[in-house]
Amino acid sequence: MATKRLLIIGTGGHGRSVAEAVLLRNDYVLTGFLDDAAESAQRLWDWPVWGTTAVLGAYRNQVDAVFVAIGNNALRETLHQRVQAEGLALATVIHPAAAVSHRAAIGQGSAVMAGAVVGTGVELGEGVIVNCGAVVDHDCTVEPFGHLGVNAGMAGGSILGRRAWMQVGASIAQGAKVAADRVLLPGEVVARA
């Protein structure tokens, strides 16, 4: 039975998806949410939205870990830094319907969602999102705060740069590299190393 108390930052689509993964895994007890667009006395399902991230430090003794469930890569990085500055631990969330190799390294604060595949020898940096149905094949690297959208695919040995975003269905060929902060449009292919 889960005993670690989790706070999720973000109540949008990614925040709700992460919350469902948390509830299915039973690694954490979900205690509440923070969201910078929160209204007073707001709730998400059965849990309170305690307010904005301005009150993050006030909950230090009420949670054991925080997950930053924000799709915007640069904002997610900034919020990770704030969580760490408050002395709070970052949670990693892996949906039970994801296939993750035991020989993959998953950075703190990362999310691997339903139907995603993370192969052997993969390195996911801090704060990475591997969304539903995305594939990160053997020996790939996703640098910190990289984001694979739904059904995005990385062939063996490819690299997704820091804060880079592969939108739905984008793909990277074997051994190719995508630069930091680059956005691959839906269905876009990076074919050269």
N, C-alpha and C positions, 0 to 999 in steps of 0.2 A: 504494500500500500504506500502511495506517495506521501511524503511528509515535507518535502521542500516547497516553500511558498513562492509562487511566481507572480510577478507583475509584468504585464505586457504594455509597451508603449505603442499606441496606434490602435484605432478601432475601425479602420477602413477595411477594404477587402482582404488585404494581406494580414492585418491584425486578426480578423475573424477566422481566416484560414489557419493561421498559426494556433489560435485558441482551440479550434477543433482538433488539430493534431495533438496538442497538449492533453486535451481531454481523452483522446483515444489511447495515448501512450501510458498515461497514469504515472509518469515520472515526477510530475509536479502537481501541487494543489494550486489551482488558479485562484488568486486572491482579488485581483482587480486590474483596472486599466488606467492609463494616463493618455490623454490626447490633447494636443494644443488647440483643437477646435471644440473641446468639450464645453458643454453647458452645465450649470450647477445641477446637482441631484440627478444626473444622467446615469442610465444603466445600459449595459450590453448583456442581453440575455439575463442570467441570474447574478451577474457580478456588477459591482459599482465601478463607475468611471470617476476616480477620485479628483480629477482636475487636470490641469496642464502639466507639462514637464517642469514648470517653475517650482512645483512642490515635490519634486523627485526625492530630495534629501530628507523630507519629512517622513518618508516611509522606510527609511533604512532599517529600522528594527522590526518592521512588520513583514518584510520579504527576505527571502534567501537568495533570489536571483531575479534578473530583469531580462526580458527579451525585447529588442527594438524591432518592431514589426512595421517598418516604413519602407515602401518600395523605392523612394528616391535615394539613390546611392550616396550622394554627397551629404544629404541630411541624416541618413542612417549612420554615416561615419561620424558626423558631429555629435549625434546623440550617444553613440558608443563611447566617445571620449568623455561626455558628461557623466554617463553611468559609472565609468571607471574612476573619474575624479571624485565621485561621491563615495567611492570605496565599495561599490556594489558589484557582485558577480554577474557575469553575462551568461545566460543560458544558451544552449544549443538545442534546436528542436528538429527531430527527424520523424516524419510521419511514418506510422507503422506499415503503410503500403508502399514505402520507398524501398529500393534495393540498393544497399550500401555495402561495398566490400569492407571486410574487416581490415584490409590492408590500405584503406584510404585514410588520409589525415583530414579531419574536419575541424576548421578553426572555430574558436569560441564565438558565440552569437550568430552562428549560421543557421539557415533553415533549408532542409531538404524535404520537399513536399510530396504529396501522393503521386505514385507512378513514376517518380524520378529514378534514374539509375546513376550511381556513382561507382565507377570501376576501380579495379586494383591499381595501386600506385598513384591514385589521384591525390592532389593537394588542394584543398579548399582553404582560402585564407579566412581571416576574421570577417564576420558580418556578411558572408556570401548568401545569396538566394539561388537555390536550384528549384525552379518552379515545377508545377505539375507536368509530368511527362517528359521533362528535359533529360538529356543523356550527356553525362560527362564520362567519356570512355577512358580506357586505361592510360595512365601516366600523364594525364592532363593537369594543368595548373589553372586555378581560378584565383587571381590575386585578390587581396582584401577588397571587400565591398563590391565585387563583381556580381552581376545579376543575369541569370539565364531565365528568359521568359518561358512561357508554356511551349512545350515541344521543341525547344531549341536544342541543338546538338553540337557537341564537340567531339571530333574524331581523335584517335589516339595521339598523345604527345602535343596537342595544341595548347595554346595559352590565351586566356582572357585577362586583359590588363586590369589594373586597379580602377574601380568604379565604372568599368565598361559595362554596357547593357546590351544583351542579345534579346531583341524583341521576339515575339511569337514566331516560331518556325525558322529562325535564323540558324545558320550552320557555319562551322569552322572546319576546314579540311585538315587532314592529318599533318601535324607538325607546324601548322600556321599559327601566327600570333596576331592578336587584336590589341592595339595600343590602349593605354590608359585613357579613360573618359570617353572612348568612342561609343557611339550608339549604332548598332546594326538594326536596320529597319526590318519589319516583318518579311520573312522569307529570304533575306539577303544572305549571300554566300561569300565567305572569305576563302578563296581557293589556293592562295599561294603562301608559302612559308616566308 
